[in-house]
Amino acid sequence: MLYPSIDKLLNIVDSKYMLVHVASKRSKQMLEKKHFQMRENEYINKKEIGRALEEVEKGLVTVKTKE
C-alpha cells in the first residue's frame, strides 16, 4: 500500500493534477538542493516523490491558488 494515501492528500489539495504538479516541483527541489523539511529518519518513503507527498500530508508544503 502506498503512503500517504491519495484520499488523505485529496482532502488537502483539491485536484489530482495540482497534487501531481506540487509533488513533482517539490521533489525536483529536493534533488537539486538537497533540502529536506524533516530529518532523514522521519520519512517513510526513500524516494523524493514520496517524501514530497509526505510533506504535503504533514502541511509542510502548502498550495497557493490564484483566485
All heavy atoms as TSV, in Angstrom:
chain	resi	resn	atom	element	x	y	z
A	1	MET	N	N	0.840	-1.178	0.000
A	1	MET	CA	C	0.000	0.000	0.000
A	1	MET	C	C	0.886	1.242	0.000
A	1	MET	O	O	1.912	1.281	0.654
A	1	MET	CB	C	-0.897	-0.010	1.220
A	1	MET	CG	C	-1.882	1.094	1.213
A	1	MET	SD	S	-3.389	0.457	1.887
A	1	MET	CE	C	-3.901	1.692	2.947
A	2	LEU	N	N	0.465	2.241	-0.739
A	2	LEU	CA	C	1.237	3.461	-0.849
A	2	LEU	C	C	0.972	4.371	0.335
A	2	LEU	O	O	-0.135	4.441	0.854
A	2	LEU	CB	C	0.884	4.176	-2.146
A	2	LEU	CG	C	1.190	3.416	-3.421
A	2	LEU	CD1	C	0.647	4.180	-4.607
A	2	LEU	CD2	C	2.670	3.196	-3.566
A	3	TYR	N	N	2.023	5.081	0.721
A	3	TYR	CA	C	1.904	6.046	1.806
A	3	TYR	C	C	2.419	7.367	1.303
A	3	TYR	O	O	3.482	7.399	0.687
A	3	TYR	CB	C	2.710	5.598	3.016
A	3	TYR	CG	C	2.607	6.583	4.156
A	3	TYR	CD1	C	1.532	6.552	5.005
A	3	TYR	CD2	C	3.567	7.555	4.339
A	3	TYR	CE1	C	1.423	7.467	6.025
A	3	TYR	CE2	C	3.464	8.471	5.358
A	3	TYR	CZ	C	2.394	8.431	6.195
A	3	TYR	OH	O	2.262	9.333	7.192
A	4	PRO	N	N	1.780	8.427	1.515
A	4	PRO	CA	C	0.456	8.627	2.100
A	4	PRO	C	C	-0.663	8.306	1.112
A	4	PRO	O	O	-0.470	8.318	-0.089
A	4	PRO	CB	C	0.454	10.103	2.471
A	4	PRO	CG	C	1.433	10.739	1.568
A	4	PRO	CD	C	2.453	9.693	1.255
A	5	SER	N	N	-1.804	8.072	1.650
A	5	SER	CA	C	-2.966	7.684	0.856
A	5	SER	C	C	-3.464	8.851	-0.001
A	5	SER	O	O	-3.484	10.002	0.448
A	5	SER	CB	C	-4.055	7.208	1.813
A	5	SER	OG	O	-5.312	7.396	1.279
A	6	ILE	N	N	-3.882	8.550	-1.201
A	6	ILE	CA	C	-4.410	9.575	-2.111
A	6	ILE	C	C	-5.662	10.219	-1.530
A	6	ILE	O	O	-5.906	11.404	-1.725
A	6	ILE	CB	C	-4.662	8.998	-3.520
A	6	ILE	CG1	C	-5.049	10.087	-4.511
A	6	ILE	CG2	C	-5.754	7.963	-3.497
A	6	ILE	CD1	C	-3.925	10.773	-5.152
A	7	ASP	N	N	-6.449	9.460	-0.787
A	7	ASP	CA	C	-7.665	10.011	-0.182
A	7	ASP	C	C	-7.340	11.105	0.824
A	7	ASP	O	O	-8.005	12.133	0.868
A	7	ASP	CB	C	-8.471	8.904	0.487
A	7	ASP	CG	C	-8.958	7.863	-0.504
A	7	ASP	OD1	O	-9.241	8.235	-1.671
A	7	ASP	OD2	O	-9.050	6.684	-0.129
A	8	LYS	N	N	-6.323	10.874	1.650
A	8	LYS	CA	C	-5.905	11.893	2.622
A	8	LYS	C	C	-5.365	13.128	1.919
A	8	LYS	O	O	-5.629	14.257	2.324
A	8	LYS	CB	C	-4.842	11.331	3.564
A	8	LYS	CG	C	-5.349	10.301	4.526
A	8	LYS	CD	C	-4.235	9.818	5.418
A	8	LYS	CE	C	-4.696	8.698	6.320
A	8	LYS	NZ	N	-3.598	8.185	7.144
A	9	LEU	N	N	-4.595	12.902	0.862
A	9	LEU	CA	C	-3.983	14.020	0.148
A	9	LEU	C	C	-5.023	14.857	-0.586
A	9	LEU	O	O	-4.888	16.079	-0.674
A	9	LEU	CB	C	-2.930	13.504	-0.830
A	9	LEU	CG	C	-1.697	12.899	-0.169
A	9	LEU	CD1	C	-0.832	12.208	-1.203
A	9	LEU	CD2	C	-0.905	13.944	0.575
A	10	LEU	N	N	-6.058	14.225	-1.108
A	10	LEU	CA	C	-7.084	14.982	-1.818
A	10	LEU	C	C	-7.969	15.790	-0.873
A	10	LEU	O	O	-8.705	16.672	-1.322
A	10	LEU	CB	C	-7.924	14.058	-2.705
A	10	LEU	CG	C	-7.191	13.558	-3.943
A	10	LEU	CD1	C	-8.077	12.605	-4.731
A	10	LEU	CD2	C	-6.734	14.701	-4.815
A	11	ASN	N	N	-7.912	15.535	0.416
A	11	ASN	CA	C	-8.581	16.405	1.389
A	11	ASN	C	C	-7.790	17.689	1.588
A	11	ASN	O	O	-8.335	18.701	1.997
A	11	ASN	CB	C	-8.740	15.693	2.732
A	11	ASN	CG	C	-9.766	14.591	2.672
A	11	ASN	OD1	O	-10.705	14.649	1.892
A	11	ASN	ND2	N	-9.585	13.574	3.489
A	12	ILE	N	N	-6.498	17.644	1.275
A	12	ILE	CA	C	-5.627	18.808	1.431
A	12	ILE	C	C	-5.555	19.604	0.133
A	12	ILE	O	O	-5.649	20.831	0.140
A	12	ILE	CB	C	-4.217	18.352	1.865
A	12	ILE	CG1	C	-4.302	17.617	3.199
A	12	ILE	CG2	C	-3.262	19.527	1.944
A	12	ILE	CD1	C	-3.053	16.857	3.570
A	13	VAL	N	N	-5.363	18.901	-0.981
A	13	VAL	CA	C	-5.252	19.516	-2.303
A	13	VAL	C	C	-6.522	19.176	-3.075
A	13	VAL	O	O	-6.975	18.035	-3.076
A	13	VAL	CB	C	-4.003	18.976	-3.041
A	13	VAL	CG1	C	-3.884	19.610	-4.406
A	13	VAL	CG2	C	-2.752	19.229	-2.218
A	14	ASP	N	N	-7.086	20.155	-3.753
A	14	ASP	CA	C	-8.384	19.983	-4.407
A	14	ASP	C	C	-8.378	19.041	-5.600
A	14	ASP	O	O	-9.362	18.391	-5.885
A	14	ASP	CB	C	-8.917	21.344	-4.866
A	14	ASP	CG	C	-9.209	22.254	-3.688
A	14	ASP	OD1	O	-9.437	21.742	-2.593
A	14	ASP	OD2	O	-9.200	23.481	-3.888
A	15	SER	N	N	-7.277	18.964	-6.313
A	15	SER	CA	C	-7.264	18.255	-7.578
A	15	SER	C	C	-6.079	17.301	-7.662
A	15	SER	O	O	-4.995	17.596	-7.163
A	15	SER	CB	C	-7.185	19.295	-8.701
A	15	SER	OG	O	-6.611	18.798	-9.856
A	16	LYS	N	N	-6.275	16.174	-8.326
A	16	LYS	CA	C	-5.174	15.230	-8.531
A	16	LYS	C	C	-4.073	15.873	-9.360
A	16	LYS	O	O	-2.892	15.643	-9.122
A	16	LYS	CB	C	-5.669	13.983	-9.266
A	16	LYS	CG	C	-6.561	13.094	-8.454
A	16	LYS	CD	C	-6.986	11.906	-9.297
A	16	LYS	CE	C	-8.033	11.089	-8.589
A	16	LYS	NZ	N	-8.488	9.963	-9.416
A	17	TYR	N	N	-4.461	16.681	-10.333
A	17	TYR	CA	C	-3.486	17.327	-11.199
A	17	TYR	C	C	-2.626	18.321	-10.426
A	17	TYR	O	O	-1.420	18.403	-10.635
A	17	TYR	CB	C	-4.194	18.002	-12.377
A	17	TYR	CG	C	-5.022	17.030	-13.169
A	17	TYR	CD1	C	-6.403	17.014	-13.060
A	17	TYR	CD2	C	-4.414	16.089	-13.989
A	17	TYR	CE1	C	-7.158	16.099	-13.766
A	17	TYR	CE2	C	-5.162	15.167	-14.698
A	17	TYR	CZ	C	-6.532	15.175	-14.582
A	17	TYR	OH	O	-7.275	14.264	-15.279
A	18	MET	N	N	-3.245	19.069	-9.542
A	18	MET	CA	C	-2.497	20.011	-8.714
A	18	MET	C	C	-1.568	19.265	-7.765
A	18	MET	O	O	-0.431	19.678	-7.547
A	18	MET	CB	C	-3.459	20.899	-7.917
A	18	MET	CG	C	-2.763	21.920	-7.051
A	18	MET	SD	S	-1.749	23.098	-7.941
A	18	MET	CE	C	-2.999	24.084	-8.715
A	19	LEU	N	N	-2.023	18.153	-7.243
A	19	LEU	CA	C	-1.197	17.334	-6.355
A	19	LEU	C	C	0.040	16.826	-7.082
A	19	LEU	O	O	1.148	16.897	-6.561
A	19	LEU	CB	C	-2.015	16.172	-5.808
A	19	LEU	CG	C	-1.282	15.212	-4.878
A	19	LEU	CD1	C	-0.809	15.928	-3.627
A	19	LEU	CD2	C	-2.188	14.048	-4.528
A	20	VAL	N	N	-0.136	16.349	-8.303
A	20	VAL	CA	C	0.993	15.871	-9.105
A	20	VAL	C	C	1.961	17.012	-9.382
A	20	VAL	O	O	3.183	16.853	-9.270
A	20	VAL	CB	C	0.493	15.245	-10.430
A	20	VAL	CG1	C	1.638	15.002	-11.387
A	20	VAL	CG2	C	-0.256	13.967	-10.142
A	21	HIS	N	N	1.445	18.168	-9.717
A	21	HIS	CA	C	2.285	19.326	-10.012
A	21	HIS	C	C	3.100	19.753	-8.794
A	21	HIS	O	O	4.311	19.959	-8.886
A	21	HIS	CB	C	1.401	20.483	-10.503
A	21	HIS	CG	C	2.148	21.714	-10.832
A	21	HIS	ND1	N	2.937	21.827	-11.943
A	21	HIS	CD2	C	2.239	22.900	-10.178
A	21	HIS	CE1	C	3.492	23.031	-11.964
A	21	HIS	NE2	N	3.074	23.690	-10.900
A	22	VAL	N	N	2.454	19.865	-7.663
A	22	VAL	CA	C	3.130	20.289	-6.433
A	22	VAL	C	C	4.184	19.258	-6.009
A	22	VAL	O	O	5.308	19.614	-5.661
A	22	VAL	CB	C	2.098	20.517	-5.302
A	22	VAL	CG1	C	2.767	20.678	-3.958
A	22	VAL	CG2	C	1.243	21.717	-5.620
A	23	ALA	N	N	3.828	17.996	-6.052
A	23	ALA	CA	C	4.763	16.946	-5.640
A	23	ALA	C	C	5.966	16.873	-6.578
A	23	ALA	O	O	7.102	16.687	-6.126
A	23	ALA	CB	C	4.055	15.602	-5.584
A	24	SER	N	N	5.744	17.050	-7.858
A	24	SER	CA	C	6.875	16.983	-8.787
A	24	SER	C	C	7.805	18.172	-8.613
A	24	SER	O	O	9.031	18.008	-8.649
A	24	SER	CB	C	6.395	16.888	-10.232
A	24	SER	OG	O	5.768	18.073	-10.639
A	25	LYS	N	N	7.247	19.366	-8.397
A	25	LYS	CA	C	8.105	20.541	-8.165
A	25	LYS	C	C	8.923	20.380	-6.887
A	25	LYS	O	O	10.115	20.671	-6.854
A	25	LYS	CB	C	7.252	21.811	-8.073
A	25	LYS	CG	C	6.840	22.352	-9.398
A	25	LYS	CD	C	6.198	23.689	-9.234
A	25	LYS	CE	C	7.256	24.705	-9.577
A	25	LYS	NZ	N	6.744	26.006	-9.922
A	26	ARG	N	N	8.275	19.902	-5.844
A	26	ARG	CA	C	8.969	19.744	-4.565
A	26	ARG	C	C	10.034	18.657	-4.653
A	26	ARG	O	O	11.127	18.807	-4.116
A	26	ARG	CB	C	7.976	19.425	-3.447
A	26	ARG	CG	C	8.601	19.202	-2.106
A	26	ARG	CD	C	9.309	20.443	-1.600
A	26	ARG	NE	N	10.000	20.131	-0.360
A	26	ARG	CZ	C	11.270	20.411	-0.136
A	26	ARG	NH1	N	11.981	21.066	-1.018
A	26	ARG	NH2	N	11.843	20.066	0.999
A	27	SER	N	N	9.754	17.571	-5.337
A	27	SER	CA	C	10.744	16.504	-5.447
A	27	SER	C	C	11.951	16.955	-6.262
A	27	SER	O	O	13.087	16.586	-5.955
A	27	SER	CB	C	10.133	15.239	-6.034
A	27	SER	OG	O	9.756	15.432	-7.364
A	28	LYS	N	N	11.741	17.782	-7.281
A	28	LYS	CA	C	12.863	18.338	-8.041
A	28	LYS	C	C	13.707	19.251	-7.176
A	28	LYS	O	O	14.938	19.257	-7.271
A	28	LYS	CB	C	12.351	19.083	-9.264
A	28	LYS	CG	C	11.857	18.160	-10.350
A	28	LYS	CD	C	11.323	18.930	-11.528
A	28	LYS	CE	C	10.705	17.978	-12.543
A	28	LYS	NZ	N	10.099	18.711	-13.668
A	29	GLN	N	N	13.068	20.038	-6.305
A	29	GLN	CA	C	13.812	20.886	-5.373
A	29	GLN	C	C	14.663	20.039	-4.443
A	29	GLN	O	O	15.812	20.373	-4.155
A	29	GLN	CB	C	12.864	21.742	-4.534
A	29	GLN	CG	C	12.200	22.849	-5.279
A	29	GLN	CD	C	11.190	23.586	-4.411
A	29	GLN	OE1	O	10.867	23.147	-3.295
A	29	GLN	NE2	N	10.679	24.682	-4.914
A	30	MET	N	N	14.106	18.942	-3.964
A	30	MET	CA	C	14.851	18.050	-3.076
A	30	MET	C	C	16.075	17.482	-3.778
A	30	MET	O	O	17.147	17.397	-3.189
A	30	MET	CB	C	13.963	16.896	-2.596
A	30	MET	CG	C	12.904	17.278	-1.635
A	30	MET	SD	S	11.907	15.815	-1.270
A	30	MET	CE	C	10.950	16.390	0.089
A	31	LEU	N	N	15.913	17.083	-5.031
A	31	LEU	CA	C	17.025	16.510	-5.784
A	31	LEU	C	C	18.113	17.541	-6.063
A	31	LEU	O	O	19.301	17.252	-5.941
A	31	LEU	CB	C	16.526	15.924	-7.107
A	31	LEU	CG	C	15.831	14.585	-7.024
A	31	LEU	CD1	C	15.194	14.237	-8.361
A	31	LEU	CD2	C	16.803	13.502	-6.611
A	32	GLU	N	N	17.705	18.736	-6.449
A	32	GLU	CA	C	18.672	19.755	-6.840
A	32	GLU	C	C	19.384	20.388	-5.649
A	32	GLU	O	O	20.596	20.585	-5.682
A	32	GLU	CB	C	17.979	20.846	-7.653
A	32	GLU	CG	C	17.508	20.373	-9.012
A	32	GLU	CD	C	16.650	21.392	-9.725
A	32	GLU	OE1	O	16.384	22.483	-9.177
A	32	GLU	OE2	O	16.216	21.088	-10.850
A	33	LYS	N	N	18.636	20.725	-4.608
A	33	LYS	CA	C	19.195	21.498	-3.495
A	33	LYS	C	C	19.501	20.680	-2.255
A	33	LYS	O	O	20.087	21.191	-1.310
A	33	LYS	CB	C	18.248	22.637	-3.141
A	33	LYS	CG	C	18.056	23.586	-4.297
A	33	LYS	CD	C	17.128	24.701	-3.955
A	33	LYS	CE	C	16.964	25.586	-5.181
A	33	LYS	NZ	N	16.030	26.646	-4.960
A	34	LYS	N	N	19.066	19.409	-2.233
A	34	LYS	CA	C	19.279	18.532	-1.067
A	34	LYS	C	C	18.714	19.162	0.208
A	34	LYS	O	O	19.286	19.047	1.282
A	34	LYS	CB	C	20.760	18.201	-0.882
A	34	LYS	CG	C	21.393	17.526	-2.064
A	34	LYS	CD	C	20.825	16.164	-2.284
A	34	LYS	CE	C	21.525	15.489	-3.452
A	34	LYS	NZ	N	20.750	14.467	-4.059
A	35	HIS	N	N	17.580	19.859	0.078
A	35	HIS	CA	C	16.928	20.488	1.224
A	35	HIS	C	C	15.680	19.695	1.577
A	35	HIS	O	O	14.767	19.555	0.765
A	35	HIS	CB	C	16.542	21.930	0.896
A	35	HIS	CG	C	15.810	22.589	2.015
A	35	HIS	ND1	N	14.448	22.678	2.041
A	35	HIS	CD2	C	16.250	23.165	3.157
A	35	HIS	CE1	C	14.073	23.293	3.155
A	35	HIS	NE2	N	15.142	23.600	3.843
A	36	PHE	N	N	15.652	19.162	2.781
A	36	PHE	CA	C	14.512	18.391	3.265
A	36	PHE	C	C	13.929	19.105	4.473
A	36	PHE	O	O	14.664	19.674	5.272
A	36	PHE	CB	C	14.949	16.974	3.651
A	36	PHE	CG	C	15.573	16.218	2.514
A	36	PHE	CD1	C	16.945	16.142	2.377
A	36	PHE	CD2	C	14.781	15.603	1.571
A	36	PHE	CE1	C	17.524	15.458	1.332
A	36	PHE	CE2	C	15.333	14.910	0.511
A	36	PHE	CZ	C	16.716	14.836	0.388
A	37	GLN	N	N	12.627	19.066	4.624
A	37	GLN	CA	C	11.976	19.766	5.728
A	37	GLN	C	C	11.843	18.906	6.977
A	37	GLN	O	O	11.471	19.410	8.023
A	37	GLN	CB	C	10.604	20.267	5.278
A	37	GLN	CG	C	10.744	21.305	4.193
A	37	GLN	CD	C	9.478	22.082	4.003
A	37	GLN	OE1	O	8.728	22.327	4.930
A	37	GLN	NE2	N	9.240	22.492	2.779
A	38	MET	N	N	12.152	17.636	6.850
A	38	MET	CA	C	12.156	16.744	8.010
A	38	MET	C	C	13.510	16.042	8.030
A	38	MET	O	O	14.257	16.098	7.060
A	38	MET	CB	C	11.037	15.695	7.894
A	38	MET	CG	C	9.656	16.290	7.831
A	38	MET	SD	S	8.236	15.142	7.804
A	38	MET	CE	C	8.736	13.725	6.957
A	39	ARG	N	N	13.813	15.416	9.162
A	39	ARG	CA	C	15.049	14.642	9.227
A	39	ARG	C	C	14.915	13.381	8.387
A	39	ARG	O	O	13.830	12.867	8.197
A	39	ARG	CB	C	15.370	14.282	10.681
A	39	ARG	CG	C	15.878	15.503	11.463
A	39	ARG	CD	C	16.197	15.129	12.858
A	39	ARG	NE	N	14.933	15.308	13.590
A	39	ARG	CZ	C	14.642	14.737	14.727
A	39	ARG	NH1	N	15.497	13.950	15.313
A	39	ARG	NH2	N	13.496	14.951	15.304
A	40	GLU	N	N	16.038	12.899	7.902
A	40	GLU	CA	C	16.053	11.726	7.015
A	40	GLU	C	C	15.331	10.522	7.619
A	40	GLU	O	O	14.627	9.806	6.930
A	40	GLU	CB	C	17.496	11.330	6.696
A	40	GLU	CG	C	18.200	12.280	5.763
A	40	GLU	CD	C	17.801	12.088	4.324
A	40	GLU	OE1	O	17.490	10.950	3.937
A	40	GLU	OE2	O	17.794	13.088	3.593
A	41	ASN	N	N	15.513	10.285	8.912
A	41	ASN	CA	C	14.918	9.094	9.529
A	41	ASN	C	C	13.417	9.250	9.810
A	41	ASN	O	O	12.766	8.294	10.188
A	41	ASN	CB	C	15.667	8.716	10.801
A	41	ASN	CG	C	15.623	9.801	11.845
A	41	ASN	OD1	O	15.139	10.900	11.593
A	41	ASN	ND2	N	16.145	9.507	13.018
A	42	GLU	N	N	12.850	10.439	9.618
A	42	GLU	CA	C	11.419	10.649	9.835
A	42	GLU	C	C	10.579	10.301	8.607
A	42	GLU	O	O	9.372	10.117	8.708
A	42	GLU	CB	C	11.152	12.100	10.233
A	42	GLU	CG	C	11.715	12.455	11.597
A	42	GLU	CD	C	11.483	13.915	11.942
A	42	GLU	OE1	O	11.138	14.714	11.045
A	42	GLU	OE2	O	11.660	14.253	13.116
A	43	TYR	N	N	11.212	10.230	7.456
A	43	TYR	CA	C	10.495	9.885	6.228
A	43	TYR	C	C	10.245	8.385	6.165
A	43	TYR	O	O	11.100	7.595	6.540
A	43	TYR	CB	C	11.297	10.295	4.992
A	43	TYR	CG	C	11.351	11.781	4.752
A	43	TYR	CD1	C	12.502	12.501	5.027
A	43	TYR	CD2	C	10.265	12.458	4.231
A	43	TYR	CE1	C	12.573	13.860	4.796
A	43	TYR	CE2	C	10.320	13.822	3.998
A	43	TYR	CZ	C	11.477	14.516	4.275
A	43	TYR	OH	O	11.532	15.861	4.046
A	44	ILE	N	N	9.102	8.008	5.655
A	44	ILE	CA	C	8.792	6.603	5.427
A	44	ILE	C	C	9.280	6.188	4.041
A	44	ILE	O	O	9.837	5.122	3.867
A	44	ILE	CB	C	7.278	6.358	5.587
A	44	ILE	CG1	C	6.879	6.588	7.048
A	44	ILE	CG2	C	6.899	4.957	5.129
A	44	ILE	CD1	C	5.406	6.537	7.312
A	45	ASN	N	N	9.082	7.070	3.067
A	45	ASN	CA	C	9.499	6.793	1.692
A	45	ASN	C	C	10.985	7.062	1.508
A	45	ASN	O	O	11.558	7.920	2.178
A	45	ASN	CB	C	8.705	7.666	0.715
A	45	ASN	CG	C	7.258	7.270	0.654
A	45	ASN	OD1	O	6.931	6.195	0.208
A	45	ASN	ND2	N	6.387	8.149	1.140
A	46	LYS	N	N	11.583	6.358	0.576
A	46	LYS	CA	C	13.004	6.535	0.290
A	46	LYS	C	C	13.235	7.451	-0.896
A	46	LYS	O	O	14.277	8.073	-1.003
A	46	LYS	CB	C	13.656	5.186	0.025
A	46	LYS	CG	C	13.637	4.302	1.238
A	46	LYS	CD	C	14.336	2.998	0.996
A	46	LYS	CE	C	14.032	2.065	2.129
A	46	LYS	NZ	N	15.082	1.601	2.901
A	47	LYS	N	N	12.260	7.564	-1.785
A	47	LYS	CA	C	12.407	8.394	-2.974
A	47	LYS	C	C	11.806	9.775	-2.735
A	47	LYS	O	O	10.904	9.951	-1.921
A	47	LYS	CB	C	11.746	7.724	-4.165
A	47	LYS	CG	C	12.421	6.424	-4.538
A	47	LYS	CD	C	11.835	5.840	-5.786
A	47	LYS	CE	C	12.548	4.549	-6.123
A	47	LYS	NZ	N	12.022	3.944	-7.343
A	48	GLU	N	N	12.319	10.748	-3.478
A	48	GLU	CA	C	11.930	12.140	-3.273
A	48	GLU	C	C	10.459	12.399	-3.564
A	48	GLU	O	O	9.832	13.201	-2.882
A	48	GLU	CB	C	12.802	13.066	-4.132
A	48	GLU	CG	C	14.164	13.345	-3.548
A	48	GLU	CD	C	15.140	12.181	-3.663
A	48	GLU	OE1	O	14.849	11.233	-4.425
A	48	GLU	OE2	O	16.173	12.211	-2.983
A	49	ILE	N	N	9.884	11.725	-4.548
A	49	ILE	CA	C	8.479	11.969	-4.867
A	49	ILE	C	C	7.578	11.550	-3.703
A	49	ILE	O	O	6.639	12.257	-3.343
A	49	ILE	CB	C	8.065	11.292	-6.194
A	49	ILE	CG1	C	6.708	11.791	-6.659
A	49	ILE	CG2	C	8.063	9.790	-6.073
A	49	ILE	CD1	C	6.717	13.138	-7.250
A	50	GLY	N	N	7.885	10.443	-3.073
A	50	GLY	CA	C	7.135	10.000	-1.902
A	50	GLY	C	C	7.351	10.915	-0.717
A	50	GLY	O	O	6.421	11.206	0.046
A	51	ARG	N	N	8.576	11.392	-0.572
A	51	ARG	CA	C	8.873	12.327	0.518
A	51	ARG	C	C	8.149	13.649	0.315
A	51	ARG	O	O	7.677	14.254	1.277
A	51	ARG	CB	C	10.382	12.543	0.613
A	51	ARG	CG	C	11.095	11.320	1.121
A	51	ARG	CD	C	12.576	11.526	1.173
A	51	ARG	NE	N	13.215	10.365	1.790
A	51	ARG	CZ	C	14.487	10.312	2.102
A	51	ARG	NH1	N	15.276	11.331	1.842
A	51	ARG	NH2	N	14.992	9.233	2.678
A	52	ALA	N	N	8.030	14.087	-0.925
A	52	ALA	CA	C	7.288	15.314	-1.206
A	52	ALA	C	C	5.816	15.149	-0.835
A	52	ALA	O	O	5.212	16.052	-0.251
A	52	ALA	CB	C	7.430	15.668	-2.680
A	53	LEU	N	N	5.255	13.989	-1.132
A	53	LEU	CA	C	3.860	13.736	-0.759
A	53	LEU	C	C	3.693	13.674	0.756
A	53	LEU	O	O	2.682	14.127	1.293
A	53	LEU	CB	C	3.374	12.440	-1.413
A	53	LEU	CG	C	3.219	12.495	-2.929
A	53	LEU	CD1	C	2.954	11.105	-3.490
A	53	LEU	CD2	C	2.130	13.454	-3.334
A	54	GLU	N	N	4.678	13.134	1.457
A	54	GLU	CA	C	4.627	13.118	2.919
A	54	GLU	C	C	4.637	14.541	3.471
A	54	GLU	O	O	3.929	14.852	4.434
A	54	GLU	CB	C	5.820	12.350	3.492
A	54	GLU	CG	C	5.717	10.861	3.344
A	54	GLU	CD	C	6.883	10.146	4.002
A	54	GLU	OE1	O	7.163	10.412	5.189
A	54	GLU	OE2	O	7.510	9.313	3.324
A	55	GLU	N	N	5.440	15.423	2.866
A	55	GLU	CA	C	5.487	16.814	3.316
A	55	GLU	C	C	4.157	17.515	3.068
A	55	GLU	O	O	3.719	18.328	3.885
A	55	GLU	CB	C	6.631	17.550	2.617
A	55	GLU	CG	C	7.993	17.117	3.099
A	55	GLU	CD	C	9.120	17.881	2.449
A	55	GLU	OE1	O	8.864	18.766	1.606
A	55	GLU	OE2	O	10.286	17.601	2.793
A	56	VAL	N	N	3.512	17.208	1.950
A	56	VAL	CA	C	2.185	17.780	1.682
A	56	VAL	C	C	1.202	17.315	2.746
A	56	VAL	O	O	0.429	18.107	3.285
A	56	VAL	CB	C	1.694	17.395	0.269
A	56	VAL	CG1	C	0.233	17.770	0.085
A	56	VAL	CG2	C	2.552	18.056	-0.799
A	57	GLU	N	N	1.245	16.035	3.080
A	57	GLU	CA	C	0.319	15.494	4.073
A	57	GLU	C	C	0.526	16.129	5.447
A	57	GLU	O	O	-0.423	16.430	6.156
A	57	GLU	CB	C	0.483	13.981	4.190
A	57	GLU	CG	C	-0.477	13.387	5.187
A	57	GLU	CD	C	-0.157	11.960	5.561
A	57	GLU	OE1	O	1.025	11.596	5.565
A	57	GLU	OE2	O	-1.100	11.238	5.873
A	58	LYS	N	N	1.764	16.383	5.812
A	58	LYS	CA	C	2.054	16.952	7.126
A	58	LYS	C	C	1.869	18.459	7.171
A	58	LYS	O	O	2.041	19.081	8.212
A	58	LYS	CB	C	3.464	16.578	7.549
A	58	LYS	CG	C	3.635	15.080	7.768
A	58	LYS	CD	C	4.872	14.793	8.556
A	58	LYS	CE	C	5.151	13.324	8.694
A	58	LYS	NZ	N	4.115	12.538	9.299
A	59	GLY	N	N	1.566	19.074	6.031
A	59	GLY	CA	C	1.341	20.521	5.991
A	59	GLY	C	C	2.615	21.331	5.877
A	59	GLY	O	O	2.588	22.549	6.058
A	60	LEU	N	N	3.719	20.707	5.532
A	60	LEU	CA	C	4.980	21.408	5.383
A	60	LEU	C	C	5.085	22.093	4.012
A	60	LEU	O	O	5.863	23.025	3.846
A	60	LEU	CB	C	6.165	20.448	5.570
A	60	LEU	CG	C	6.223	19.771	6.940
A	60	LEU	CD1	C	7.314	18.710	6.958
A	60	LEU	CD2	C	6.462	20.799	8.034
A	61	VAL	N	N	4.309	21.630	3.055
A	61	VAL	CA	C	4.238	22.227	1.737
A	61	VAL	C	C	2.803	22.684	1.548
A	61	VAL	O	O	1.875	21.887	1.689
A	61	VAL	CB	C	4.624	21.218	0.633
A	61	VAL	CG1	C	4.427	21.820	-0.735
A	61	VAL	CG2	C	6.041	20.750	0.815
A	62	THR	N	N	2.618	23.951	1.259
A	62	THR	CA	C	1.272	24.471	1.072
A	62	THR	C	C	1.038	24.776	-0.397
A	62	THR	O	O	1.975	25.041	-1.146
A	62	THR	CB	C	1.046	25.749	1.901
A	62	THR	OG1	O	2.034	26.718	1.528
A	62	THR	CG2	C	1.160	25.456	3.390
A	63	VAL	N	N	-0.216	24.750	-0.787
A	63	VAL	CA	C	-0.598	25.003	-2.161
A	63	VAL	C	C	-1.339	26.333	-2.193
A	63	VAL	O	O	-2.350	26.503	-1.525
A	63	VAL	CB	C	-1.502	23.870	-2.690
A	63	VAL	CG1	C	-1.927	24.152	-4.108
A	63	VAL	CG2	C	-0.788	22.538	-2.580
A	64	LYS	N	N	-0.807	27.264	-2.980
A	64	LYS	CA	C	-1.462	28.556	-3.152
A	64	LYS	C	C	-2.082	28.590	-4.542
A	64	LYS	O	O	-1.442	28.259	-5.524
A	64	LYS	CB	C	-0.458	29.698	-3.017
A	64	LYS	CG	C	0.107	29.831	-1.629
A	64	LYS	CD	C	1.029	30.993	-1.553
A	64	LYS	CE	C	1.602	31.114	-0.151
A	64	LYS	NZ	N	2.524	32.249	-0.040
A	65	THR	N	N	-3.338	28.999	-4.582
A	65	THR	CA	C	-4.027	29.085	-5.873
A	65	THR	C	C	-4.415	30.531	-6.137
A	65	THR	O	O	-4.683	31.307	-5.208
A	65	THR	CB	C	-5.285	28.204	-5.889
A	65	THR	OG1	O	-6.149	28.623	-4.830
A	65	THR	CG2	C	-4.929	26.749	-5.720
A	66	LYS	N	N	-4.439	30.889	-7.407
A	66	LYS	CA	C	-4.885	32.222	-7.783
A	66	LYS	C	C	-6.401	32.237	-7.785
A	66	LYS	O	O	-7.043	31.347	-8.328
A	66	LYS	CB	C	-4.385	32.573	-9.180
A	66	LYS	CG	C	-2.895	32.755	-9.245
A	66	LYS	CD	C	-2.498	33.139	-10.637
A	66	LYS	CE	C	-0.985	33.280	-10.723
A	66	LYS	NZ	N	-0.565	33.627	-12.092
A	67	GLU	N	N	-6.961	33.253	-7.181
A	67	GLU	CA	C	-8.435	33.346	-7.147
A	67	GLU	C	C	-8.871	34.692	-7.632
A	67	GLU	O	O	-8.261	35.659	-7.583
A	67	GLU	CB	C	-8.949	33.119	-5.736
A	67	GLU	CG	C	-8.730	31.726	-5.291
A	67	GLU	CD	C	-9.299	31.460	-3.898
A	67	GLU	OE1	O	-9.488	32.407	-3.132
A	67	GLU	OE2	O	-9.569	30.299	-3.610
